[in-house]
Amino acid sequence: EHASVQRKAAKSSESQRPPPLVTSQVNIQRNNTNKMKLAIAALLAGSAAAFNVKEIAQVGAVSGALAFGIAAPAFAGDVGAGEQVFNANCAACHAGGQNVIMPEKTLEKEALDQYLAGGRKESSVVTQVTNGKNAMPAFGGRLSDEDISNVAAYVIATSESGWDE
């Protein structure tokens, strides 16, 4: 009698478990629900900035990136880390912010304003370092994106404060 009660209990608990396919579908639905919540939160964050037209574009882009899991490029590199990358990879030609190959195209503020494609800003330095130009080789395959972002931050910050000769 005791054994038959145990068998009935075992059968009862087995019949209450959903089949594996149903469990998988429930997990997919939960995952989609979480994605939808993130998308709604990102869109709400974008809507909150609607009081300023400039912010709409910036926050909208970030919100869209968040909603769809796309990372937006970040150009606020680490200046200290950038100095180390610069000294190890750039100083051979650009010591003290100079240029041993093309002397007029230095890393001084005025020269960057005049010669750097895209103007004197981190994103322009990132493009130049990544792709190279004229006699400058491309570092995109040699340095990580983070290293390039850091060296760009260092170059811009140092052009503002002045290079030590």
C-alpha positions as CSV (number, residue, x, y, z in Angstrom):
1,E,0.0,0.0,0.0
2,H,2.8,2.4,0.9
3,A,4.6,1.7,-2.4
4,S,1.5,2.4,-4.5
5,V,1.1,5.8,-2.8
6,Q,4.7,6.6,-3.6
7,R,4.2,5.6,-7.3
8,K,1.1,7.8,-7.5
9,A,3.0,10.8,-6.0
10,A,5.9,10.3,-8.5
11,K,3.4,10.1,-11.4
12,S,1.6,13.2,-10.2
13,S,4.8,15.3,-10.0
14,E,5.9,14.1,-13.4
15,S,2.6,15.1,-15.0
16,Q,2.9,18.6,-13.5
17,R,6.3,19.3,-15.2
18,P,5.9,21.1,-18.5
19,P,7.5,19.4,-21.5
20,P,10.9,20.7,-22.5
21,L,9.6,22.6,-25.5
22,V,7.1,24.5,-23.4
23,T,9.9,25.5,-20.9
24,S,12.0,26.7,-23.9
25,Q,9.1,28.8,-25.2
26,V,8.6,30.4,-21.8
27,N,12.3,31.3,-21.6
28,I,12.1,32.9,-25.0
29,Q,9.0,34.9,-24.0
30,R,10.8,36.1,-20.8
31,N,13.9,37.1,-22.9
32,N,11.7,39.0,-25.4
33,T,9.9,40.7,-22.5
34,N,13.2,41.8,-21.0
35,K,14.3,43.2,-24.4
36,M,11.0,45.1,-24.8
37,K,11.4,46.6,-21.3
38,L,14.9,47.8,-22.2
39,A,13.7,49.3,-25.4
40,I,10.8,51.1,-23.7
41,A,13.2,52.4,-21.0
42,A,15.6,53.7,-23.6
43,L,12.8,55.4,-25.5
44,L,11.5,57.0,-22.3
45,A,15.0,58.3,-21.5
46,G,15.2,59.8,-25.0
47,S,11.8,61.4,-24.6
48,A,12.8,63.0,-21.3
49,A,15.4,65.1,-23.1
50,A,12.8,66.6,-25.5
51,F,13.2,70.0,-24.0
52,N,16.5,70.6,-25.8
53,V,16.8,69.9,-29.5
54,K,20.5,69.2,-29.3
55,E,20.0,66.7,-26.5
56,I,17.3,65.0,-28.5
57,A,19.7,63.9,-31.2
58,Q,22.4,62.9,-28.7
59,V,20.2,61.1,-26.2
60,G,18.1,59.6,-29.1
61,A,21.2,58.1,-30.6
62,V,22.3,56.7,-27.2
63,S,18.7,55.5,-26.4
64,G,18.5,53.7,-29.8
65,A,21.9,52.1,-29.2
66,L,20.8,51.0,-25.8
67,A,17.5,49.7,-27.1
68,F,19.1,47.6,-29.7
69,G,22.2,46.6,-27.9
70,I,24.6,48.6,-30.1
71,A,27.5,50.2,-28.4
72,A,28.0,53.9,-29.3
73,P,31.6,55.0,-29.9
74,A,33.1,56.6,-26.9
75,F,35.9,59.1,-27.4
76,A,36.6,60.2,-23.8
77,G,39.8,58.2,-23.5
78,D,42.2,58.0,-20.6
79,V,44.8,60.7,-21.0
80,G,47.3,58.9,-18.6
81,A,47.0,55.6,-20.4
82,G,47.2,57.5,-23.7
83,E,50.6,59.1,-22.8
84,Q,52.0,55.6,-22.3
85,V,50.6,54.4,-25.7
86,F,52.0,57.6,-27.3
87,N,55.5,57.1,-25.8
88,A,55.6,53.5,-26.9
89,N,54.2,54.0,-30.4
90,C,54.1,57.6,-31.6
91,A,57.1,59.4,-30.0
92,A,59.6,58.2,-32.6
93,C,58.0,60.6,-35.1
94,H,56.1,62.9,-32.8
95,A,58.3,63.5,-29.7
96,G,57.3,66.7,-28.0
97,G,54.3,67.0,-30.3
98,Q,56.6,67.6,-33.3
99,N,56.7,65.7,-36.7
100,V,60.1,64.5,-37.9
101,I,58.7,63.6,-41.3
102,M,56.6,66.6,-42.1
103,P,57.8,69.4,-39.8
104,E,54.8,71.7,-40.4
105,K,52.2,69.1,-39.4
106,T,52.9,69.0,-35.7
107,L,50.5,68.0,-32.9
108,E,50.4,71.6,-31.7
109,K,46.9,73.1,-31.3
110,E,47.3,75.4,-34.4
111,A,48.6,72.7,-36.7
112,L,45.8,70.3,-35.7
113,D,43.3,73.0,-36.4
114,Q,44.9,73.6,-39.8
115,Y,45.8,70.1,-41.0
116,L,43.8,67.4,-39.1
117,A,40.9,66.2,-41.3
118,G,37.8,66.7,-39.3
119,G,39.3,69.4,-37.0
120,R,41.0,69.3,-33.7
121,K,38.9,66.7,-31.8
122,E,39.4,63.2,-30.4
123,S,37.3,61.5,-33.1
124,S,39.5,63.1,-35.8
125,V,42.7,61.8,-34.1
126,V,41.1,58.4,-33.7
127,T,40.4,58.3,-37.5
128,Q,43.9,59.4,-38.4
129,V,45.6,57.0,-36.0
130,T,43.4,54.1,-37.0
131,N,43.6,54.6,-40.8
132,G,46.9,56.5,-41.2
133,K,47.5,59.2,-43.8
134,N,50.3,60.0,-46.2
135,A,53.6,59.0,-44.5
136,M,51.8,58.1,-41.2
137,P,51.1,54.4,-41.0
138,A,47.7,53.0,-39.9
139,F,47.7,51.7,-36.3
140,G,44.2,50.2,-36.5
141,G,45.6,46.7,-36.8
142,R,48.4,47.2,-34.2
143,L,46.6,49.0,-31.4
144,S,43.3,48.2,-29.7
145,D,40.4,50.7,-30.1
146,E,40.8,51.5,-26.4
147,D,44.5,52.3,-26.9
148,I,43.7,54.5,-29.9
149,S,41.0,56.3,-28.0
150,N,43.4,56.9,-25.1
151,V,46.2,58.2,-27.3
152,A,43.7,60.5,-29.0
153,A,42.6,61.9,-25.6
154,Y,46.3,62.5,-24.8
155,V,47.1,64.2,-28.0
156,I,44.1,66.6,-27.8
157,A,44.6,67.3,-24.0
158,T,48.3,67.9,-24.6
159,S,47.7,70.2,-27.6
160,E,45.5,72.3,-25.3
161,S,47.9,72.5,-22.4
162,G,51.1,72.7,-24.6
163,W,53.7,70.0,-25.4
164,D,56.9,69.8,-23.4
165,E,59.7,70.2,-25.8
